[in-house]
């Protein structure tokens, strides 16, 4: 009996750590009205822990992680060169490390995919799913923009599309997928119980929603309307579809309402 209790405590320990880290995020948000910096730091720490305990991913995913890092950094060129210097590393380093960690767990334990491999049309299907879900979520996001008093200032440009690479890559990897990888790693991709599933999805959804700096009602609303779809796409379809959907939503918003 004592051995079973110790095993159970050990099993839940990584999830308890996540809730403690969430408490740190909430404290930081309340104190400084932003949590993107602390979320990046936590993402880096989690990534390093996974990489230390696990091995590096395959060569192709190391290359892909580097590409993701570069894209998440040059995305700021859509704002200004100064933004690349100031915010580039804040996005680039977490993107690189989280991508390596996410791919490492994926290589060794499974549980999710970068691109679905069901058949030869899987990539096309993922792109279509990402675009369709992104279009639906864009309608919702536009409606919320009107409700919050935003005015249309339509201005389509390549630079605005470039900026969308940052949320599509950095936020989906460093602020969402890393939590999924962490939970799957610590359960060896075995069947999760309700507490483990709830914790995984909660951490994939709420911390990122908090990063937008709104109140709790708006945070929960963002999590329900956008965080849940992106998290489900990552877990049930693939990371690529979530990236495309997220990028699509921001592309429409930036075009209609500006950066």
N, C-alpha and C positions, 0 to 999 in steps of 0.2 A: 504493500500500500504506500509506504513512504517513498519507494523507488518510483512508483507511478506519479505521485504528486510532484516529485522533483523533475521528472520528465515533462510533465504538463507545464510546469513553471518555465522550464527551459524552452519549450515549444513556443510559448506565448511571449517570451522575453523580447524578441525582435519587434513584435507588434506593439508592446508596451512602450518600447523606445520610440516608435513612430508617433504615438500619442503624446509622449513627452516633448518630442520635437515640434509637434503641432502646437502645443502650449507655448513653446518658445516663439513660434511664428505669430501666434495671436498676441502675445505680449509685445513683440516688436511692432506689429501693426498698430496696436493701441498707443504705443509710446511715440512712434515716428510716422504714423499714417501711411506707411509703405512697408511691404515685406518682400519685394522682389530681390533685394540684396541678400536678406537672410535666407530666402528660398534658394538662391544660387549657392550660397555657402553650404547649406544642408545638402543640396544636390551633389556638390563636390565631395563632401565627406562620405555620403552614402556610396558614391561611385568608387571612391578610393577603397572603402571597406570591401566592397564586392570584388574589386580587381585584386586586392591583396589576398583575399580568401579564394578567389577563383583565378583562372588563367586568362590571358588576353584572348580576344576573339580571333577568328581566322584573318588572314592577311587582307582579304577583300573587304572585310568589315572594318579593319583598321584604316584602310584607305577611305572607305565611306565615312568613317567618323571624322577624319581630317577634312574631307570635303564639306561635311555638315558644319564643322567649326568655321571654315573659311566663308561659307555662304551666310552663316548667322552673323558674321562680322561685317562683310561687305554690304549686307542688307542696309546697314546704317548710312551708306552713301546716299540712299534715297532721302535722308534727312539732311545731312551735312558731313563734310570730312571731319569736322570736330567731333561729331557724334560717334564716328568710327573709333577715334582715338579714346574718347571718354568711356563709351559703352561697349566697344568691341570686345575687350578682354572679359568684361563682366558677363557677356553672352558667350564668347568663344570658348573660354576655359571650361565652364560647366557643360557646354554642348559637346565638346570633345570627350571629356571624362565620362559623362553620362551615356553618351553613345557607345563608348568602349564597354562600359559596364552592362548596358542593356543588351548589346550584341553578344557579350561573353556569356551571360545567363541564357540567352536564346540559343547559342551554339551548344551549350552543355546540358540544358534542362528542357528547352522547348517552352511551350505554353503560349507563345505568340510568334508572329512572323513580321519581318520587315515588309515583305510582299507575299501575299497568299500564293500557294503553289498547288492549288486544286487541279488546275488544268492549264493548257497553253494560253488560254485567254484570261488568266487570273489577273495579270497586270492591268489589262484593259478594263476588266470588271471593277477592279479596285479604283481605277481612275474615274470611272463612271459613278461608282458609289460615292466617292469623295466629292465629285462635282454636284451630283444630285442632292446629297445631304447638305452640302455647302450652300446650294441655291435655296433650299428650304429654310435653313438656319439664317441665311442672309435676309430673307423676307421678315423673319421674326426680329432680327437685329435692327433692320431698318425701321420697323414699327416701334421698337423700343427707343430708337433715336428720336423719332417724332414725338413720342410720349414724354421724353426728357427735355424737349424744347430745342433739339438740334435743328439747324436749318440746312437745307440742301445747298451745297456749293460744288456742283458737279465739275470735276476736273480729272479726266483720265490721263495718266502719264506712266511711262515705263518706270520712273523712279518710285512711284507709289507702289507699283507691283513688286519692285525690288525690296521695299521695306517689308512686304508680307512674308518674305522668306524667313525673317527673324521669328515671328510668332509661330509660323508653320513648323520650323525646325527646332529652334531653341526651346520654346515653350512645350512642344509636344515631347521632346526628349528629356530636357533637364527639369521640367516642372510636372511631368505626368508619367512618362514611360519608366523613369527611374524608380518610381514607387511600385509600379507593377513588377519590374525586374527584382526589386528587393524582396517583395512578398513571395514571389515564385521561387526565388533562390532559397529562402529560409523555410519553405515547405517542400523543397525538392520536386516542385511541380506535381505534388500529390493532391488529392481531393481536399479542398479547403472547407472548413466548417463556416457557419454563418458569421462568426466574429472575424475570422480571417478575410472572408470575402468582403464584408462590410468595411473593414479597415482599409483593405486595398483600394476599393472604389472611392471611399471617402477621401483618402490621401491623393488619389489621382484627380479628384474633382475640386475640393474646397480650398486647399492651399493656393492653387493657381488662381482660383476665383477671387480669393482675398487680395492677390497681388494687384488687382485693378483699383484698389483703394476706396471702394464704395462701402456703404454701411452693411450691416448683417443681412437685412432683407434683400438688398440688391445682390449681395454675394451669393446667397442661397438661390436666388432667382437665376443668376448667371450659371451657377453650378448645375441646376436642374435643366435649364434650356440648352446650354452649350457644353458644359463639362461632362454630363452623362453621355450624350451622343459621341463625343470625342473619345471618352474612356471605353465605351462599348465597341467602337470601331477598332481601337487599338487591340483590345482583348479578343474580340470575337471575329474580326476580319483581318486587319493588319495595320501596322503603324503608318504605312504609306497613305492609306485611305483617310486616316485621321489628319495627317499633315495636309493633304490636298483640301479636305473639307475646311480645316481651320484657316488655311491660306486664302481660300475662296471667300470665306466670310469677311476676313479683314480687307481683302482686295475691294470688295463691294463697299464696305464701310469707308475706307480711305478715299475711294473715288467719289462717293456721294457726299461725305461730310468732312473730308480732309483729314490730315494726320493729327 
